[in-house]
Amino acid sequence: MQEGTLLRELHHRVTNGVAFAIDLVSAAAIRVEGTEAKGALSDVVELLHGYADVHRALSMPTGDTLIHAGTYIRKLGCGMRRALLDRMNIQLAFATQSLALQPERCWHLGLIVHELVMHAARHAYFDARSGQIRIKLTRTGALANCVILDNGSRPERETSDRELRIARDIARALGGRIEQGFGADFTSIVLSFPLTERERGANWSIATRQMRAPRRTRATASNEAALTASAAANQRGPTAETGPFAGLLRQQEREMVVPRQSADALGGLLSPSHRVDAP
């Protein structure tokens, strides 16, 4: 039996198990007496729904159609917020560019992002600060870059290879690698991997269409901006990059040390000595 078939069967069984648990707890919430007990059980139902969302987002894809990685990561992020981050009072922000990836490779990216965000949520010390994690997804030529940046600190400035072993193994399957950087009050983890020939062609076509798109009039742009702001205010979603954290992120990016050039393709972005130390 093929590995993909086994993974899909396992996903199906876990999905059914979580759905069954949601039904049981929901029924108990209806039967139980007392406002406090009902509230506690309803909270468990909401938690299980969040984990179900994450599980669905991380399911092995089918078909061969290219996937918009930014949309996929945002959907995964919504599930992580519902399952865990909101309960830990950690906000999640996104900065994503258009990036088309093959289905299995986009799935691998999602697995890595999930592991790194959960790692940041578990190990970062936010002290008195409001915890925030940023996911930045960009494309530089034939390289895809994903940065997980949080405004927490670590009591020890190094993270063991064991804790990130799974993410590093998946990154190698993408032909890429993961490196870390540390500042006085932030930590960044950088994933970089090369695009395949098919992905390079698709992303070049997307970039070309975007450059050829007709310019909008100022009035049209202003109206669209107003509608977008109104919709954002009425719909709860991943946190936008505004407020003090946005300024902190820009400061951290300015403080990033430019790595030394290397002979391989990824070395242009990363180097073994890559660190992001605050001055």
TATAZI-V995403 format. One record per residue. RES is the residue in one small letter. PHI is phi in whole degrees, 0 to 359 (none if undefined). PSI is psi in whole degrees, -180 to 180 (999 if undefined). OMEGA is omega in radians with two decimals (* if undefined). Layout:
# TATAZI-V995403
<<RES,PHI,PSI,OMEGA> <RES,PHI,PSI,OMEGA>>
This chain:
# TATAZI-V995403
<<m,none,137,-3.09> <q,290,151,-3.11> <e,299,-39,3.14> <g,298,-39,3.13> <t,296,-42,3.12> <l,295,-41,3.13> <l,296,-42,3.14> <r,293,-37,3.10> <e,294,-41,3.10> <l,296,-43,3.11> <h,300,-43,-3.13> <h,298,-42,-3.11> <r,291,-41,3.11> <v,295,-41,3.11> <t,301,-46,3.13> <n,295,-38,3.13> <g,296,-43,3.13> <v,294,-42,3.12> <a,299,-40,3.12> <f,295,-41,3.12> <a,296,-40,3.11> <i,298,-42,3.13> <d,297,-43,-3.12> <l,296,-47,-3.11> <v,292,-37,3.11> <s,298,-42,3.11> <a,295,-39,3.11> <a,295,-36,3.13> <a,295,-32,3.12> <i,287,-40,-3.05> <r,282,-33,-3.00> <v,292,150,3.09> <e,258,150,3.12> <g,103,130,-3.10> <t,296,-41,-3.11> <e,296,-42,-3.14> <a,293,-43,3.10> <k,299,-43,3.14> <g,296,-41,3.14> <a,296,-44,3.14> <l,292,-37,3.09> <s,296,-35,3.09> <d,295,-37,3.09> <v,294,-40,3.10> <v,299,-45,3.13> <e,297,-40,3.11> <l,298,-45,3.14> <l,295,-37,3.08> <h,298,-39,3.11> <g,297,-45,3.12> <y,293,-32,3.07> <a,295,-39,3.10> <d,298,-45,3.13> <v,296,-42,-3.12> <h,297,-41,3.10> <r,295,-42,-3.13> <a,295,-30,-3.09> <l,265,10,3.12> <s,289,150,-3.14> <m,296,128,-3.06> <p,286,160,3.04> <t,242,161,3.13> <g,82,-178,-3.07> <d,231,12,-3.14> <t,285,135,3.12> <l,299,148,-3.07> <i,245,140,3.04> <h,285,105,-3.01> <a,297,-37,-3.13> <g,298,-45,3.11> <t,296,-41,3.14> <y,298,-45,-3.11> <i,293,-38,3.10> <r,296,-40,3.10> <k,296,-43,3.09> <l,298,-41,3.14> <g,298,-38,3.10> <c,299,-40,3.09> <g,294,-41,3.13> <m,294,-36,3.09> <r,296,-47,-3.07> <r,293,-36,-3.07> <a,281,-37,-2.97> <l,217,-50,-2.91> <l,297,-41,3.12> <d,299,-36,-3.13> <r,289,-24,3.11> <m,265,5,-3.10> <n,58,42,3.10> <i,246,124,3.12> <q,273,151,-3.12> <l,237,125,-3.12> <a,241,154,-3.10> <f,232,147,2.96> <a,217,96,-3.02> <t,237,140,3.02> <q,259,167,3.07> <s,295,124,-3.13> <l,212,115,3.12> <a,263,129,3.14> <l,230,154,3.03> <q,294,148,-2.97> <p,308,-51,-3.08> <e,294,-36,3.13> <r,288,-35,3.05> <c,293,-38,3.06> <w,298,-44,3.09> <h,300,-42,3.09> <l,300,-44,3.12> <g,299,-41,3.11> <l,299,-41,3.14> <i,293,-47,-3.13> <v,300,-44,3.13> <h,300,-46,-3.13> <e,297,-43,-3.08> <l,288,-38,3.10> <v,293,-43,3.10> <m,296,-37,3.10> <h,297,-44,3.12> <a,296,-42,-3.12> <a,295,-36,-3.10> <r,282,-36,-2.92> <h,251,-14,-3.11> <a,283,142,3.05> <y,253,110,-3.07> <f,269,-8,3.12> <d,54,-127,-3.13> <a,271,-3,-3.11> <r,281,154,3.01> <s,286,122,-3.07> <g,294,131,3.12> <q,218,142,3.11> <i,233,136,-3.13> <r,242,137,3.03> <i,248,119,3.14> <k,243,121,-3.11> <l,240,119,-3.10> <t,222,169,3.04> <r,232,130,3.08> <t,238,98,-3.09> <g,63,-120,-3.12> <a,264,14,-3.13> <l,245,138,2.98> <a,259,135,-3.08> <n,234,132,3.10> <c,229,124,-3.13> <v,244,129,3.01> <i,253,113,-3.03> <l,236,128,3.09> <d,235,159,-3.12> <n,262,26,3.07> <g,263,173,3.11> <s,240,168,3.11> <r,239,137,3.07> <p,295,-30,3.04> <e,240,133,-2.96> <r,281,1,3.12> <e,239,147,3.06> <t,247,134,-3.06> <s,295,149,3.10> <d,298,-30,-3.11> <r,299,-39,-3.08> <e,292,-28,-3.12> <l,248,17,-3.05> <r,298,-44,-3.10> <i,297,-46,3.14> <a,298,-40,3.13> <r,294,-39,3.13> <d,295,-42,3.12> <i,293,-37,3.11> <a,298,-40,3.10> <r,295,-33,3.09> <a,295,-26,3.07> <l,276,-4,-3.07> <g,82,15,-3.07> <g,240,-165,3.11> <r,205,166,-3.11> <i,240,137,3.05> <e,224,160,-3.06> <q,241,154,3.03> <g,221,149,-3.08> <f,230,143,3.01> <g,233,-177,-3.11> <a,297,-37,-3.10> <d,221,35,3.04> <f,201,161,3.08> <t,223,138,3.10> <s,233,144,3.03> <i,234,126,-3.02> <v,248,125,3.00> <l,251,130,3.07> <s,223,135,3.13> <f,210,150,-3.12> <p,281,148,3.06> <l,279,151,3.05> <t,283,170,3.13> <e,300,-42,3.13> <r,296,-43,3.13> <e,293,-39,3.11> <r,299,-43,3.12> <g,297,-43,-3.13> <a,294,-43,-3.11> <n,289,-32,3.05> <w,295,-42,3.11> <s,297,-41,3.12> <i,297,-46,-3.14> <a,297,-38,3.14> <t,294,-43,3.12> <r,296,-39,-3.14> <q,295,-38,3.13> <m,290,-31,-3.11> <r,274,-8,-3.11> <a,299,136,-3.13> <p,297,144,3.12> <r,288,137,3.11> <r,276,152,3.07> <t,290,160,-3.14> <r,299,-39,-3.13> <a,296,-44,3.13> <t,297,-45,-3.14> <a,298,-40,-3.14> <s,295,-43,3.12> <n,296,-43,3.14> <e,296,-39,3.13> <a,296,-40,3.13> <a,295,-42,3.12> <l,295,-41,3.13> <t,297,-44,3.14> <a,296,-40,3.13> <s,294,-42,3.14> <a,294,-39,-3.13> <a,294,-35,-3.13> <a,289,-26,-3.09> <n,263,-5,-3.09> <q,235,125,-3.14> <r,282,122,-3.14> <g,211,-171,3.13> <p,302,142,-3.04> <t,298,135,3.06> <a,283,160,-3.09> <e,273,77,3.12> <t,229,170,3.08> <g,82,-166,-3.06> <p,301,-35,-3.09> <f,296,-36,3.12> <a,298,-41,3.09> <g,295,-39,3.10> <l,298,-41,3.13> <l,297,-44,3.13> <r,297,-38,3.11> <q,294,-41,3.14> <q,296,-40,-3.14> <e,294,-35,3.10> <r,292,-29,-3.10> <e,276,-7,-3.10> <m,295,131,3.12> <v,282,130,3.13> <v,286,121,-3.09> <p,292,157,3.09> <r,293,150,3.11> <q,290,146,-3.14> <s,229,164,-3.04> <a,287,-30,-3.09> <d,276,169,-3.03> <a,296,-40,-3.10> <l,284,-20,-3.11> <g,296,-22,3.09> <g,294,-24,3.13> <l,256,-39,-3.04> <l,236,159,3.04> <s,213,157,-3.12> <p,302,-25,-3.11> <s,264,12,-3.08> <h,302,123,3.03> <r,219,157,-3.13> <v,234,69,-3.04> <d,273,136,3.06> <a,285,144,-3.12> <p,291,999,*>>
